[in-house]
Amino acid sequence: MIAKKYRGLRTPLIIDGVIYEENLQKLKIDKKWLKDQLQSKGVYSFKEAFYVDIDVEGELSISKTDERGNFLKDYIK
């Protein structure tokens, strides 16, 4: 087993294209910041995002919706 440093829980920001505004408010970030971050990773609409979360260091993990259904290929970090 690989030992990893605990980095806290991740907070979901988007699930199935729906923004979790309560979590944005708790983290004191806004939709513009989120939109800019997604665009920098090639995601140009909230609806393109299947799942987006953020860690305690501010790093996003993004899974785009993919009509072909290839989830593993579609994962962006």
MODELLER restraints for C-alpha pairs under 7 A, 6 or more apart:
rsr = mdl.restraints
at = mdl.atoms
rsr.add(forms.Gaussian(group=physical.xy_distance, feature=features.Distance(at['CA:7:A'], at['CA:56:A']), mean=6.78, stdev=0.5))
rsr.add(forms.Gaussian(group=physical.xy_distance, feature=features.Distance(at['CA:8:A'], at['CA:56:A']), mean=6.18, stdev=0.5))
rsr.add(forms.Gaussian(group=physical.xy_distance, feature=features.Distance(at['CA:9:A'], at['CA:55:A']), mean=6.60, stdev=0.5))
rsr.add(forms.Gaussian(group=physical.xy_distance, feature=features.Distance(at['CA:10:A'], at['CA:53:A']), mean=6.15, stdev=0.5))
rsr.add(forms.Gaussian(group=physical.xy_distance, feature=features.Distance(at['CA:10:A'], at['CA:54:A']), mean=5.40, stdev=0.5))
rsr.add(forms.Gaussian(group=physical.xy_distance, feature=features.Distance(at['CA:10:A'], at['CA:55:A']), mean=4.51, stdev=0.5))
rsr.add(forms.Gaussian(group=physical.xy_distance, feature=features.Distance(at['CA:10:A'], at['CA:56:A']), mean=6.82, stdev=0.5))
rsr.add(forms.Gaussian(group=physical.xy_distance, feature=features.Distance(at['CA:11:A'], at['CA:53:A']), mean=5.27, stdev=0.5))
rsr.add(forms.Gaussian(group=physical.xy_distance, feature=features.Distance(at['CA:11:A'], at['CA:54:A']), mean=5.32, stdev=0.5))
rsr.add(forms.Gaussian(group=physical.xy_distance, feature=features.Distance(at['CA:11:A'], at['CA:55:A']), mean=6.46, stdev=0.5))
rsr.add(forms.Gaussian(group=physical.xy_distance, feature=features.Distance(at['CA:12:A'], at['CA:52:A']), mean=5.98, stdev=0.5))
rsr.add(forms.Gaussian(group=physical.xy_distance, feature=features.Distance(at['CA:12:A'], at['CA:53:A']), mean=4.09, stdev=0.5))
rsr.add(forms.Gaussian(group=physical.xy_distance, feature=features.Distance(at['CA:12:A'], at['CA:54:A']), mean=6.52, stdev=0.5))
rsr.add(forms.Gaussian(group=physical.xy_distance, feature=features.Distance(at['CA:13:A'], at['CA:19:A']), mean=5.83, stdev=0.5))
rsr.add(forms.Gaussian(group=physical.xy_distance, feature=features.Distance(at['CA:13:A'], at['CA:20:A']), mean=5.12, stdev=0.5))
rsr.add(forms.Gaussian(group=physical.xy_distance, feature=features.Distance(at['CA:13:A'], at['CA:23:A']), mean=6.36, stdev=0.5))
rsr.add(forms.Gaussian(group=physical.xy_distance, feature=features.Distance(at['CA:13:A'], at['CA:24:A']), mean=6.77, stdev=0.5))
rsr.add(forms.Gaussian(group=physical.xy_distance, feature=features.Distance(at['CA:13:A'], at['CA:52:A']), mean=5.45, stdev=0.5))
rsr.add(forms.Gaussian(group=physical.xy_distance, feature=features.Distance(at['CA:13:A'], at['CA:53:A']), mean=5.12, stdev=0.5))
rsr.add(forms.Gaussian(group=physical.xy_distance, feature=features.Distance(at['CA:14:A'], at['CA:20:A']), mean=5.75, stdev=0.5))
rsr.add(forms.Gaussian(group=physical.xy_distance, feature=features.Distance(at['CA:14:A'], at['CA:49:A']), mean=6.94, stdev=0.5))
rsr.add(forms.Gaussian(group=physical.xy_distance, feature=features.Distance(at['CA:14:A'], at['CA:51:A']), mean=5.33, stdev=0.5))
rsr.add(forms.Gaussian(group=physical.xy_distance, feature=features.Distance(at['CA:14:A'], at['CA:52:A']), mean=4.91, stdev=0.5))
rsr.add(forms.Gaussian(group=physical.xy_distance, feature=features.Distance(at['CA:14:A'], at['CA:53:A']), mean=6.88, stdev=0.5))
rsr.add(forms.Gaussian(group=physical.xy_distance, feature=features.Distance(at['CA:15:A'], at['CA:50:A']), mean=5.58, stdev=0.5))
rsr.add(forms.Gaussian(group=physical.xy_distance, feature=features.Distance(at['CA:15:A'], at['CA:51:A']), mean=4.57, stdev=0.5))
rsr.add(forms.Gaussian(group=physical.xy_distance, feature=features.Distance(at['CA:15:A'], at['CA:52:A']), mean=6.62, stdev=0.5))
rsr.add(forms.Gaussian(group=physical.xy_distance, feature=features.Distance(at['CA:16:A'], at['CA:49:A']), mean=6.57, stdev=0.5))
rsr.add(forms.Gaussian(group=physical.xy_distance, feature=features.Distance(at['CA:16:A'], at['CA:50:A']), mean=4.28, stdev=0.5))
rsr.add(forms.Gaussian(group=physical.xy_distance, feature=features.Distance(at['CA:16:A'], at['CA:51:A']), mean=6.05, stdev=0.5))
rsr.add(forms.Gaussian(group=physical.xy_distance, feature=features.Distance(at['CA:17:A'], at['CA:46:A']), mean=5.36, stdev=0.5))
rsr.add(forms.Gaussian(group=physical.xy_distance, feature=features.Distance(at['CA:17:A'], at['CA:47:A']), mean=4.12, stdev=0.5))
rsr.add(forms.Gaussian(group=physical.xy_distance, feature=features.Distance(at['CA:17:A'], at['CA:48:A']), mean=6.46, stdev=0.5))
rsr.add(forms.Gaussian(group=physical.xy_distance, feature=features.Distance(at['CA:17:A'], at['CA:49:A']), mean=5.29, stdev=0.5))
rsr.add(forms.Gaussian(group=physical.xy_distance, feature=features.Distance(at['CA:17:A'], at['CA:50:A']), mean=5.56, stdev=0.5))
rsr.add(forms.Gaussian(group=physical.xy_distance, feature=features.Distance(at['CA:24:A'], at['CA:30:A']), mean=6.12, stdev=0.5))
rsr.add(forms.Gaussian(group=physical.xy_distance, feature=features.Distance(at['CA:38:A'], at['CA:44:A']), mean=6.69, stdev=0.5))
rsr.add(forms.Gaussian(group=physical.xy_distance, feature=features.Distance(at['CA:48:A'], at['CA:64:A']), mean=5.60, stdev=0.5))
rsr.add(forms.Gaussian(group=physical.xy_distance, feature=features.Distance(at['CA:48:A'], at['CA:65:A']), mean=5.35, stdev=0.5))
rsr.add(forms.Gaussian(group=physical.xy_distance, feature=features.Distance(at['CA:49:A'], at['CA:63:A']), mean=6.11, stdev=0.5))
rsr.add(forms.Gaussian(group=physical.xy_distance, feature=features.Distance(at['CA:49:A'], at['CA:64:A']), mean=4.39, stdev=0.5))
rsr.add(forms.Gaussian(group=physical.xy_distance, feature=features.Distance(at['CA:49:A'], at['CA:65:A']), mean=5.58, stdev=0.5))
rsr.add(forms.Gaussian(group=physical.xy_distance, feature=features.Distance(at['CA:50:A'], at['CA:63:A']), mean=5.49, stdev=0.5))
rsr.add(forms.Gaussian(group=physical.xy_distance, feature=features.Distance(at['CA:50:A'], at['CA:64:A']), mean=4.91, stdev=0.5))
rsr.add(forms.Gaussian(group=physical.xy_distance, feature=features.Distance(at['CA:50:A'], at['CA:65:A']), mean=4.74, stdev=0.5))
rsr.add(forms.Gaussian(group=physical.xy_distance, feature=features.Distance(at['CA:51:A'], at['CA:62:A']), mean=5.95, stdev=0.5))
rsr.add(forms.Gaussian(group=physical.xy_distance, feature=features.Distance(at['CA:51:A'], at['CA:63:A']), mean=5.07, stdev=0.5))
rsr.add(forms.Gaussian(group=physical.xy_distance, feature=features.Distance(at['CA:51:A'], at['CA:64:A']), mean=6.81, stdev=0.5))
rsr.add(forms.Gaussian(group=physical.xy_distance, feature=features.Distance(at['CA:52:A'], at['CA:60:A']), mean=6.73, stdev=0.5))
rsr.add(forms.Gaussian(group=physical.xy_distance, feature=features.Distance(at['CA:52:A'], at['CA:61:A']), mean=5.62, stdev=0.5))
rsr.add(forms.Gaussian(group=physical.xy_distance, feature=features.Distance(at['CA:52:A'], at['CA:62:A']), mean=4.57, stdev=0.5))
rsr.add(forms.Gaussian(group=physical.xy_distance, feature=features.Distance(at['CA:52:A'], at['CA:63:A']), mean=6.29, stdev=0.5))
rsr.add(forms.Gaussian(group=physical.xy_distance, feature=features.Distance(at['CA:53:A'], at['CA:60:A']), mean=5.62, stdev=0.5))
rsr.add(forms.Gaussian(group=physical.xy_distance, feature=features.Distance(at['CA:53:A'], at['CA:61:A']), mean=5.47, stdev=0.5))
rsr.add(forms.Gaussian(group=physical.xy_distance, feature=features.Distance(at['CA:53:A'], at['CA:62:A']), mean=6.85, stdev=0.5))
rsr.add(forms.Gaussian(group=physical.xy_distance, feature=features.Distance(at['CA:54:A'], at['CA:60:A']), mean=4.44, stdev=0.5))
rsr.add(forms.Gaussian(group=physical.xy_distance, feature=features.Distance(at['CA:54:A'], at['CA:61:A']), mean=6.34, stdev=0.5))
rsr.add(forms.Gaussian(group=physical.xy_distance, feature=features.Distance(at['CA:60:A'], at['CA:77:A']), mean=6.74, stdev=0.5))
rsr.add(forms.Gaussian(group=physical.xy_distance, feature=features.Distance(at['CA:61:A'], at['CA:76:A']), mean=6.40, stdev=0.5))
rsr.add(forms.Gaussian(group=physical.xy_distance, feature=features.Distance(at['CA:61:A'], at['CA:77:A']), mean=4.93, stdev=0.5))
rsr.add(forms.Gaussian(group=physical.xy_distance, feature=features.Distance(at['CA:62:A'], at['CA:75:A']), mean=6.22, stdev=0.5))
rsr.add(forms.Gaussian(group=physical.xy_distance, feature=features.Distance(at['CA:62:A'], at['CA:76:A']), mean=5.14, stdev=0.5))
rsr.add(forms.Gaussian(group=physical.xy_distance, feature=features.Distance(at['CA:62:A'], at['CA:77:A']), mean=6.10, stdev=0.5))
rsr.add(forms.Gaussian(group=physical.xy_distance, feature=features.Distance(at['CA:63:A'], at['CA:74:A']), mean=6.13, stdev=0.5))
rsr.add(forms.Gaussian(group=physical.xy_distance, feature=features.Distance(at['CA:63:A'], at['CA:75:A']), mean=4.69, stdev=0.5))
rsr.add(forms.Gaussian(group=physical.xy_distance, feature=features.Distance(at['CA:63:A'], at['CA:76:A']), mean=5.99, stdev=0.5))
rsr.add(forms.Gaussian(group=physical.xy_distance, feature=features.Distance(at['CA:64:A'], at['CA:74:A']), mean=6.00, stdev=0.5))
rsr.add(forms.Gaussian(group=physical.xy_distance, feature=features.Distance(at['CA:64:A'], at['CA:75:A']), mean=6.79, stdev=0.5))
